Amino acid sequence: MRYLIRFLLVILFAVPAAHGTTYFIAPASGGGSDANSGLDSGHPWLTRLHNTNCGDVISAVAGTYDEANFRLGTMNAVNCPSGNNVTALHCAVFDACKIVIATAAHDAMGISQSYWQIDGWDVTVSNPSTNACFIAFPPNNTTQIHHVIFANNVAHGCGDGTFTVGAVSATVGVDYISIIGNISYNGAQDNANCYSNIDIVFPVNSDTVPGTHIYVAGNISWGALDPNPCGGVTPTDGHGLLFDSWNQSSYSGQAVAENNILVWNGGAGFQIFANNAGAVYLRQNTLAGNQTGSINANPCPEVTVNTAINVVSSKNLAVTNGATACNGSPPLYALGSSFDAASDIFSNNFLYSAAGNNFVGTSAVFSGNLTGTDPLMANAAQPGAPNCTGKASVPDCASAIIAGFTASAPSAVGYGYQTPSNTPNVNPFYPAWMCTVTTLPSGLVTPGCAASGAASSMGSGAQLSHGATIH
């Protein structure tokens, strides 16, 4: 019933949202200065420390930017009384706005206020020590942040994760976070602790409105490999995508991970560890070649559910590339769960293990999964480092990876990652609040709103207005 109500709202109010003001930002070498007006490319800003409104775009020119100007705390709050859009820090040429982290213990591209989007940027490191490439984190111990988007970015070589979400405490953290259509590579190099590529560490409820709060979709994540030891122990992480320790905040928001490619990571392609409240949906993801590290895990699967409830996995394509993996060489499974519950359901997935290790669990429900058939991926080989120079977007840059992990067996073609369409297709798992975002780049995910809306300024999808607060 809650989905029906939500979609009626989308259909009734599906009219274009107003576009905001475009500002310009540039590195100091390109004339950037916070004394400038920012209103034209000849007078660009240097930082994000300016007042903006939801729907505004800060357009960045190509160049190399100083990490110190984009760390956590280097941004103003966004004026967004309707709570239904963002200010976008947008690189005008995909992958041409560069940040190189050279200082230990500093992150590069931080979001520490609500209603912000970062898209089109490239972050790497020359000193991969105790730093994340992109991070969302509260500015202090009292301010909750929410409605945050990372989209169409490239992150590689980080120490503490490529895209990281953290919390100050069990009551102050991040909610309504969308990580969409990014490249995430080799993001777990630091050994101070064990990290993963995309790592969402106990989000905190900003409200309890039904529908999707956490949305991770269209990302290509590979090459996360924890050093051994990390945090003084045998590696525990190194996953392509990790939902981590959500029981610490008893987070009850709905989370969705769909249409990601999670391959050749040291740990699992996907792991959820320790949740005790909200529902988690794992849909249409491709996972293969993972568990390459000496991770301390048993069972040892491509998809791992550990000490979790209300996890539903469907339409995923999970392929194992060997009989054993992980520390101590336990069997390598396509799907696996431990300390699980009957509310964890693995249904209608395509699973292939050459050794026949398709799934394992204790209390979880396994039903209707297709097993025993090779999906015939075109080239399921370990990808190299990303080079997106001259490419138009993440899907363009990752086209060889996408093609290589595409199944050709007739029974497998509907499973796993599917090429996004710009034609809206109503999706009950798509975050309703994103139907009002006017700045999301197109081609990263299939818009999940009602088809009757108008295209946004940089993407497509149904738009809401009428000043309604939509979650």
RATA-V623604 format. One record per residue. SS is DSSP state (alpha for helix, beta for strand, coil for the rest). PHI is phi as a letter, one per 20 degrees, with the letter a starting at -180 (999 if undefined). PSI is psi in whole degrees, 0 to 359 (none if undefined). Layout:
SS_PHI_PSI ; SS_PHI_PSI
This chain:
coil_999_322 ; alpha_f_326 ; alpha_f_321 ; alpha_f_315 ; alpha_f_318 ; alpha_f_317 ; alpha_f_330 ; alpha_f_321 ; alpha_f_317 ; alpha_f_315 ; alpha_f_319 ; alpha_f_327 ; coil_d_25 ; beta_e_80 ; coil_c_157 ; coil_f_139 ; coil_e_154 ; coil_f_142 ; coil_e_152 ; coil_e_202 ; coil_e_144 ; beta_d_125 ; beta_d_170 ; beta_c_146 ; beta_c_147 ; coil_b_157 ; coil_f_166 ; alpha_g_325 ; alpha_f_345 ; alpha_d_16 ; coil_n_8 ; coil_f_133 ; coil_b_137 ; coil_f_355 ; coil_e_347 ; coil_f_164 ; coil_f_332 ; coil_m_2 ; coil_e_352 ; coil_b_164 ; coil_f_344 ; coil_e_349 ; coil_c_62 ; coil_e_157 ; beta_f_168 ; coil_d_328 ; coil_c_180 ; beta_e_10 ; coil_e_63 ; coil_b_157 ; coil_e_128 ; beta_c_169 ; beta_d_159 ; coil_g_135 ; coil_n_347 ; coil_f_155 ; beta_c_130 ; beta_d_107 ; beta_e_121 ; beta_e_134 ; coil_e_160 ; coil_f_141 ; beta_q_179 ; beta_d_125 ; beta_d_151 ; coil_f_123 ; alpha_g_327 ; alpha_f_336 ; alpha_e_359 ; coil_c_13 ; coil_f_173 ; coil_g_136 ; coil_n_351 ; coil_e_50 ; beta_b_153 ; coil_e_160 ; coil_f_149 ; beta_e_135 ; beta_f_113 ; coil_b_71 ; coil_f_332 ; coil_e_349 ; coil_m_35 ; coil_c_28 ; coil_a_189 ; coil_b_165 ; beta_e_131 ; beta_d_127 ; beta_e_101 ; beta_d_125 ; beta_f_122 ; coil_f_333 ; coil_c_115 ; coil_g_131 ; coil_m_8 ; coil_e_355 ; beta_d_108 ; beta_d_142 ; beta_c_130 ; beta_d_119 ; beta_f_117 ; coil_d_352 ; coil_d_127 ; coil_f_150 ; coil_m_21 ; coil_c_139 ; coil_e_168 ; coil_d_295 ; beta_d_99 ; beta_d_148 ; beta_d_118 ; coil_c_22 ; coil_c_161 ; coil_f_159 ; coil_m_49 ; beta_c_148 ; beta_c_140 ; beta_d_126 ; beta_b_143 ; coil_n_5 ; beta_e_161 ; beta_c_121 ; beta_c_130 ; beta_c_185 ; beta_c_151 ; coil_d_346 ; coil_c_87 ; coil_f_63 ; coil_c_122 ; coil_l_53 ; coil_b_148 ; coil_d_151 ; coil_f_305 ; beta_c_135 ; beta_b_142 ; beta_d_126 ; coil_b_140 ; coil_f_152 ; coil_f_342 ; coil_b_187 ; coil_e_13 ; coil_c_348 ; coil_d_111 ; coil_f_140 ; beta_d_156 ; beta_a_168 ; beta_l_71 ; beta_c_138 ; beta_c_130 ; beta_d_121 ; beta_b_137 ; coil_m_39 ; coil_d_165 ; beta_c_123 ; beta_c_128 ; beta_b_145 ; coil_m_22 ; coil_e_163 ; coil_e_315 ; coil_d_41 ; coil_o_149 ; coil_e_314 ; beta_c_113 ; beta_c_137 ; beta_c_128 ; coil_c_174 ; coil_c_150 ; coil_f_320 ; coil_b_183 ; coil_f_350 ; coil_d_354 ; coil_c_115 ; coil_a_223 ; beta_c_140 ; beta_c_164 ; beta_l_67 ; beta_d_131 ; beta_c_124 ; beta_d_106 ; beta_c_123 ; coil_m_43 ; coil_d_159 ; beta_e_129 ; beta_c_112 ; beta_c_133 ; coil_l_54 ; coil_d_26 ; coil_c_48 ; coil_e_342 ; coil_f_142 ; coil_d_6 ; coil_f_323 ; coil_b_177 ; coil_e_128 ; coil_c_174 ; coil_c_173 ; coil_f_289 ; beta_d_117 ; beta_c_107 ; beta_d_102 ; beta_e_121 ; coil_j_87 ; coil_f_165 ; coil_c_131 ; coil_f_128 ; coil_e_339 ; coil_b_180 ; coil_c_29 ; coil_f_136 ; coil_f_164 ; coil_o_175 ; beta_f_125 ; beta_d_316 ; beta_d_123 ; beta_c_115 ; beta_c_110 ; beta_b_144 ; coil_m_14 ; coil_e_151 ; beta_d_113 ; beta_c_122 ; beta_b_162 ; coil_n_11 ; coil_f_124 ; coil_b_109 ; coil_f_139 ; coil_f_155 ; coil_c_111 ; coil_e_166 ; beta_c_138 ; coil_m_24 ; coil_m_10 ; beta_c_169 ; coil_g_139 ; coil_g_140 ; coil_d_345 ; coil_c_231 ; coil_m_30 ; coil_e_157 ; coil_f_321 ; beta_b_127 ; beta_c_126 ; beta_e_110 ; beta_d_122 ; coil_l_44 ; alpha_f_346 ; alpha_f_341 ; alpha_f_336 ; coil_d_4 ; coil_l_47 ; coil_f_128 ; coil_d_1 ; coil_f_152 ; beta_f_137 ; beta_c_143 ; beta_c_130 ; beta_c_112 ; beta_b_146 ; coil_l_39 ; coil_d_156 ; beta_d_116 ; beta_c_99 ; beta_c_152 ; coil_l_49 ; coil_d_159 ; coil_f_327 ; coil_d_211 ; coil_f_159 ; coil_f_315 ; beta_c_137 ; beta_c_137 ; beta_d_127 ; beta_c_116 ; coil_m_81 ; coil_c_158 ; coil_b_15 ; coil_b_282 ; coil_f_166 ; coil_e_144 ; beta_c_126 ; beta_d_126 ; beta_d_110 ; beta_c_137 ; coil_l_34 ; coil_e_150 ; beta_d_128 ; beta_c_129 ; beta_a_149 ; coil_m_14 ; coil_e_184 ; coil_m_45 ; coil_e_347 ; coil_e_184 ; coil_e_46 ; coil_f_144 ; coil_e_89 ; coil_b_137 ; coil_b_110 ; coil_f_172 ; beta_c_90 ; beta_d_169 ; beta_f_319 ; beta_d_125 ; beta_c_126 ; beta_d_118 ; beta_c_117 ; coil_l_50 ; coil_c_158 ; coil_c_164 ; coil_l_38 ; beta_d_125 ; beta_d_120 ; beta_d_124 ; beta_b_150 ; coil_m_20 ; coil_e_154 ; beta_d_109 ; beta_c_125 ; beta_c_130 ; beta_e_145 ; coil_d_14 ; coil_a_177 ; coil_e_329 ; beta_c_159 ; beta_a_187 ; coil_m_173 ; coil_f_125 ; coil_n_1 ; coil_l_51 ; beta_f_168 ; beta_g_142 ; beta_e_119 ; beta_d_160 ; beta_f_312 ; beta_c_144 ; beta_b_151 ; beta_b_152 ; beta_b_150 ; coil_l_45 ; coil_e_189 ; coil_c_163 ; coil_f_345 ; coil_f_354 ; coil_e_119 ; beta_c_121 ; beta_d_105 ; beta_c_138 ; coil_l_48 ; coil_d_157 ; beta_d_114 ; beta_d_134 ; beta_b_124 ; beta_c_122 ; coil_f_333 ; coil_e_359 ; coil_n_14 ; coil_e_76 ; coil_f_313 ; beta_b_157 ; beta_b_142 ; coil_a_176 ; coil_d_296 ; coil_d_345 ; coil_f_156 ; beta_e_125 ; beta_d_119 ; beta_b_142 ; coil_m_21 ; coil_e_145 ; beta_e_125 ; beta_c_163 ; coil_n_0 ; coil_d_128 ; coil_f_125 ; coil_f_351 ; coil_l_62 ; beta_f_145 ; coil_f_318 ; coil_a_78 ; coil_e_61 ; coil_d_161 ; coil_f_121 ; coil_f_156 ; coil_e_189 ; coil_f_146 ; coil_f_144 ; coil_c_103 ; coil_d_10 ; coil_g_127 ; coil_n_359 ; coil_e_160 ; coil_e_337 ; coil_a_174 ; alpha_f_312 ; alpha_g_327 ; alpha_f_314 ; alpha_f_323 ; coil_e_17 ; alpha_g_323 ; alpha_f_322 ; alpha_f_315 ; alpha_g_314 ; alpha_f_320 ; alpha_f_329 ; coil_d_21 ; coil_e_130 ; beta_e_143 ; coil_d_348 ; coil_f_129 ; coil_g_323 ; coil_f_349 ; coil_d_349 ; coil_f_337 ; coil_e_1 ; coil_d_157 ; coil_m_197 ; coil_g_135 ; coil_c_139 ; coil_g_125 ; coil_f_151 ; coil_d_150 ; coil_e_354 ; coil_e_121 ; coil_g_141 ; coil_c_111 ; coil_g_124 ; coil_c_114 ; coil_f_349 ; coil_e_354 ; coil_f_136 ; coil_f_125 ; alpha_f_325 ; alpha_f_335 ; alpha_f_350 ; alpha_f_348 ; alpha_d_354 ; coil_f_123 ; coil_e_1 ; coil_d_0 ; coil_f_126 ; coil_f_147 ; coil_e_163 ; coil_n_359 ; coil_e_317 ; coil_b_159 ; coil_f_122 ; coil_g_133 ; coil_d_13 ; coil_e_179 ; coil_f_144 ; coil_f_354 ; coil_e_359 ; coil_e_169 ; coil_e_161 ; coil_f_148 ; coil_e_179 ; coil_f_329 ; coil_c_353 ; coil_b_211 ; coil_b_159 ; coil_q_163 ; coil_f_145 ; coil_d_146 ; beta_d_149 ; coil_b_234 ; coil_l_16 ; coil_m_12 ; coil_f_145 ; coil_e_114 ; coil_d_131 ; coil_d_none
